[in-house]
Amino acid sequence: MTELKLAIQETSAFIQAAGVGPVEFGLILGSGLGELADEIEDKVVVPYHEIPHFPVSTVVGHAGQLVYGTLSGKKVLAMQGRFHFYEGHSMQTVTYPVRVMKALGAHSMVVTNACGGVNESFAPGDLMLITDQINFTGTNPLIGPNDDEIGPRFPDMSNAYTPAYQEVAKEVGAANGLHLQEGVYMGFSGPTYETPAEIRFARGIGADAVGMSTVPEVIVAAHCGLKVLGISCITNLAAGMQANLNHEEVVATTERVKGEFKDLVKKTLAAL
């Protein structure tokens, strides 16, 4: 048994012993968006620091715990706070919870983030359905030995974000009068915000939004066969498009639109 498989087994066994049952959807909740986990019914909460092989999230706006229960009629396991490459974790550590979700039975993942708008038609507070991604982190979580029982050596990323899930989210948005943007998310390593020149480059190669998460998690989701729905909250306009950038604005904007965001995720989950 590989070291990765053994670790996944140990982590999964601990989480199940803590009261977590079968999982249908994994949820990864980004900066300022973790409140959705508070609406999960019949909750089981497991702090990250108690879980074998889990690191601890150090970013403001990330609570640092798994929350299991029922949301919109689905059995979900939510990450209330995620791990980032810029915190000093390896890409394998950043994406490890995705593998654990799969091991616990999840067939799908809903991933959310707070990000900067590159598309000039976007405004702070917009919600963007992620249709595709660009990996500009400079690395890849699948580098290293591959276990063919976990996933293929060369995963196909053609439909990393499940088209059928996107259609459901668009229908839900339209039915609820929510203007849902659509676009390509480009992942940078961080922790610096991008420069104006990098944003011009990002726009030139087809990015609509930029951020410091999501891309590695979705690569691993594709590797292990999870369906994915991705939703970004555009919290600010990217460098060169507004005067300056700061994390306080990110949290403040997600606070302002969290009601719309939570409503969209819950109603889309119900429809999936």
C-alpha positions in Angstrom: 0.0 0.0 0.0 1.4 3.4 -0.9 2.1 6.1 1.7 -0.7 8.2 0.3 -3.3 5.4 0.4 -2.3 4.6 4.0 -2.7 8.2 5.1 -6.1 8.5 3.4 -7.2 5.4 5.2 -6.1 6.7 8.6 -7.7 10.1 8.0 -11.0 8.6 6.7 -11.2 6.2 9.6 -10.7 9.0 12.2 -13.3 11.2 10.5 -15.8 8.3 10.4 -15.2 7.5 14.0 -16.0 11.2 14.8 -19.5 10.6 13.5 -19.2 11.4 9.8 -21.3 9.1 7.6 -21.5 8.7 3.8 -20.7 11.8 1.8 -22.3 12.9 -1.5 -20.9 16.3 -2.0 -17.7 17.8 -0.7 -17.8 21.6 -0.2 -14.7 23.8 -0.2 -15.7 27.3 1.2 -13.3 30.2 0.5 -12.5 33.5 2.2 -15.5 35.0 4.0 -17.8 32.3 2.6 -17.6 29.8 5.4 -20.9 30.8 6.9 -22.7 28.4 4.6 -21.5 25.5 6.8 -23.5 27.0 9.7 -26.6 26.1 7.8 -25.8 22.4 7.6 -28.4 20.4 9.6 -27.6 17.6 12.1 -24.0 18.8 12.2 -20.9 16.9 13.1 -17.9 19.3 13.5 -14.3 18.1 13.3 -11.5 20.6 13.9 -8.6 20.3 11.4 -6.0 20.2 14.2 -7.5 16.9 15.5 -7.5 15.1 12.1 -4.5 12.9 11.3 -2.5 14.2 8.3 -4.4 17.5 8.1 -2.6 20.8 8.4 -4.2 23.9 9.9 -5.5 26.9 8.0 -3.9 30.1 9.0 -5.8 32.7 6.9 -8.3 35.2 8.3 -11.8 34.3 7.2 -11.0 30.5 7.3 -12.4 28.8 10.4 -10.4 25.6 10.1 -12.9 22.7 10.6 -14.8 20.0 8.7 -18.6 20.2 9.0 -20.7 17.2 8.1 -24.5 16.9 7.8 -27.4 17.6 5.5 -27.7 20.7 3.2 -30.5 21.0 0.7 -31.3 17.3 1.1 -27.8 16.2 0.3 -25.1 14.7 2.6 -22.3 17.1 2.5 -18.8 17.4 4.0 -17.8 21.1 4.1 -14.3 22.5 4.5 -14.8 25.6 6.5 -11.5 27.1 5.5 -9.0 25.7 3.0 -5.3 25.3 2.7 -3.2 27.4 0.4 0.2 26.8 -1.4 1.3 30.3 -0.2 1.0 29.2 3.4 4.0 26.9 2.8 2.1 23.7 2.3 3.0 21.4 -0.5 0.5 21.0 -3.4 -0.1 17.5 -2.2 -1.1 18.8 1.3 -3.3 21.6 -0.2 -5.3 19.0 -2.2 -5.3 16.2 0.4 -8.8 16.9 1.7 -10.2 16.4 -1.9 -8.8 12.8 -1.8 -10.3 12.3 1.6 -13.7 13.5 0.4 -13.5 10.9 -2.4 -12.5 8.2 0.0 -15.6 9.0 2.2 -17.9 8.4 -0.8 -18.2 11.9 -2.4 -19.1 11.8 -6.1 -19.0 15.6 -6.5 -17.3 18.7 -5.2 -18.6 22.3 -4.9 -15.6 24.7 -4.8 -15.9 28.4 -4.0 -13.5 31.2 -3.7 -13.0 34.9 -3.4 -11.1 36.4 -6.3 -10.2 39.4 -8.4 -12.1 40.4 -11.5 -10.1 40.7 -14.7 -13.0 40.8 -17.1 -13.7 44.5 -17.5 -17.5 43.9 -17.5 -17.3 42.4 -14.0 -18.0 44.4 -10.8 -17.2 43.7 -7.1 -19.9 41.5 -5.6 -20.6 39.6 -8.8 -20.8 35.8 -8.6 -19.0 34.0 -11.4 -19.7 30.4 -12.5 -16.2 28.9 -13.3 -16.3 27.3 -16.8 -12.6 26.5 -17.0 -9.2 27.3 -15.4 -5.6 28.2 -16.1 -2.9 26.8 -13.9 -0.3 29.6 -13.5 0.9 28.5 -10.1 4.2 27.2 -11.5 3.6 23.6 -10.3 1.1 20.8 -10.2 -0.2 18.7 -7.4 0.2 15.5 -9.5 3.9 15.8 -9.9 5.6 12.7 -8.5 4.8 9.0 -8.5 1.3 8.1 -9.7 -1.0 5.5 -8.1 -3.1 4.2 -11.0 -5.7 2.9 -8.5 -6.3 6.5 -7.4 -6.3 8.1 -10.8 -4.6 8.1 -14.3 -1.0 9.4 -14.9 -2.3 11.9 -17.4 -5.8 13.1 -16.4 -8.0 14.8 -19.0 -8.9 18.3 -18.0 -11.3 19.0 -20.9 -14.3 19.1 -18.6 -12.8 19.6 -15.2 -15.8 21.8 -14.3 -18.8 19.5 -15.1 -20.9 21.1 -17.9 -24.2 19.6 -16.7 -23.6 21.2 -13.3 -23.0 24.5 -14.9 -26.3 24.3 -16.7 -28.1 23.6 -13.5 -26.5 26.5 -11.7 -27.4 28.9 -14.6 -31.0 27.7 -14.5 -31.2 28.2 -10.8 -29.6 31.7 -11.1 -32.1 32.7 -13.8 -35.1 31.3 -11.9 -34.1 33.4 -8.9 -33.3 36.6 -10.7 -29.6 36.3 -10.0 -27.2 37.6 -12.7 -24.5 35.0 -12.8 -21.3 35.8 -14.6 -19.4 33.1 -16.3 -15.7 32.8 -16.9 -12.2 31.3 -16.7 -10.4 31.3 -13.3 -6.6 31.7 -13.4 -4.7 30.4 -10.4 -1.5 32.2 -9.2 0.6 31.0 -6.3 0.3 34.2 -4.1 0.6 35.5 -1.5 1.3 38.8 -3.3 -1.6 40.2 -5.3 -0.8 40.2 -9.1 0.9 43.2 -10.7 -0.9 45.3 -13.3 1.3 43.7 -16.0 0.4 40.2 -14.8 -3.3 41.2 -15.0 -2.9 42.5 -18.6 -1.2 39.2 -19.4 -4.0 37.2 -17.7 -6.7 39.1 -19.7 -4.7 38.6 -22.9 -4.7 34.8 -22.5 -8.3 34.5 -21.7 -8.7 34.8 -17.9 -11.8 36.5 -16.4 -10.7 36.2 -12.8 -7.6 35.6 -10.8 -7.0 34.0 -7.4 -4.7 31.9 -5.2 -6.7 28.7 -4.7 -9.1 26.3 -6.4 -6.9 25.3 -9.4 -4.9 22.6 -7.6 -8.0 21.2 -5.9 -9.8 20.9 -9.2 -6.8 19.2 -10.8 -7.0 16.5 -8.0 -10.8 16.3 -8.3 -10.3 15.5 -12.0 -7.6 13.0 -11.2 -9.8 11.0 -8.8 -13.0 11.3 -10.9 -15.1 13.9 -9.0 -17.6 16.0 -10.7 -17.1 19.7 -10.0 -19.1 22.9 -9.7 -17.1 26.1 -9.1 -18.4 29.5 -8.1 -16.3 32.6 -7.5 -17.2 35.7 -5.7 -15.6 38.7 -7.4 -14.5 40.7 -4.4 -12.5 43.4 -6.1 -11.2 44.5 -9.5 -7.6 43.2 -10.1 -4.4 45.2 -10.1 -4.4 48.2 -12.4 -8.2 48.3 -12.4 -8.6 49.9 -9.0 -6.4 52.0 -6.7 -5.1 49.3 -4.4 -5.8 45.8 -3.1 -6.2 44.4 0.4 -7.7 41.3 2.1 -10.1 43.4 4.2 -11.9 44.4 1.0 -12.1 40.7 0.1 -13.8 39.8 3.4 -16.1 42.9 3.3 -17.4 42.1 -0.2 -18.1 38.5 0.6 -19.9 39.7 3.7 -22.1 41.9 1.5 -23.1 39.2 -1.0 -23.0 36.1 1.2 -26.8 35.9 1.2 -27.0 35.6 -2.6 -24.0 33.3 -2.6 -25.5 30.9 0.0 -28.8 30.9 -1.7 -27.3 30.0 -5.1 -25.3 27.1 -3.7 -28.2 25.8 -1.6 -30.7 25.9 -4.5 -28.2 24.5 -7.0 -27.4 21.6 -4.6 -31.1 20.9 -4.2 -31.4 20.7 -8.0 -28.4 18.4 -8.6 
